[in-house]
Each structure stands twice: as C-alpha cells, then as structure tokens.
Amino acid sequence: MKKVLFVIGLILTQNFVNAQSDEWRERPEVKIFLAKMDSVLEKTFGHELTQFSDFEAGALNYIKVENNLPGGTEEYVYNEAYSYSMAKMPIPFSEMPETYFWEFAVDQATEPATKSYMELLDPDKFWVSYHEFNGVYYFVLCLGVDREAYYRTLKL
C-alpha cells in the first residue's frame, strides 16, 4: 500500500512539476539562456549536445534525494542521466548572473571524476532543470546519453 501511495504521489507531483518546468522553459530569456548553455557545452565537449527532456524526472528525483525532500527515491528513475550537478540558490534564477551557470557547467564537465567516465560515455544529451521548494531554488545540469538509442546500436 505504501508503494501505491508513493506512485500516486509521484505522478501528481510530476504533473505539477512538469507544468512548472515547462512554464520556466517558455520564458524568452530562458530560451536564450538554454541556447547559450548549449553553446558552452558544445565548446566544452567538442561536439553538439541536444536537450533531452527524459532527464527531467531524474533531475527532480536528484533534487529531492540530495535535499531530503519528500517523494525522492534511491531506486533507478527511467532514463537517468549519467551526471547530475546541482546548485542550491537563495535567490531566483533570474537574479543570478549568467556567468555563474556557464562556470557551473564547465566545472561539472571538467571535474575529474565526472570527466573520467564522461570520456568513456561521450555524452550527447543534456538537460537543465530548475525548481523552487520552500523558498530555495535548485538548478540541475544533467549530462548523459539516450540509453535506449545507445542500446539499439549494440550488437548483442
């Protein structure tokens, strides 16, 4: 019964959060920001990365687990990214200087532990997630690959 309630709660929360995340993404200044983030990541990795919305559920779960918020799970979340990096901010995204986020992205990509396995996996997808919980603002950058597409290329 506990798992059923958890799943129902996750679905309801996900619908609210998807609306929140989608609304944030539709703002003109955020669209420009995401295009710039794309350029920063392309320069950092030496090839194009595309936005991959399937990482959103994992990003939200990462925020919840790392901050002991309700609804997080240690279990696998469908199409999780290989690398998550989170900034916890006391002020909204719009009040932060953009350079903070560019440096944040480069730091994540070049951090030694991340870099070692990212070189093996060669990320081609990214996702930026932004949420507010209880007056705290969370920015998450996800890096990874589309696992299903990758698995289709394997000859097993």
Secondary structure, 3 states (H helix, E strand, C coil): CHHHHHHHHHHHHHHHHHHHHHHHHCCHHHHHHHHHHHHHHHHHHCCCCEECHHHHHHHHHHHHHHCCCCCCCCCCCCCCCCEEEEEEECCCHHHCCHHHHHHHHHHHHHCHHHHHHHHHHCCCEEEEEEEEECCEEEEEEEEECCHHHHHHHCCC
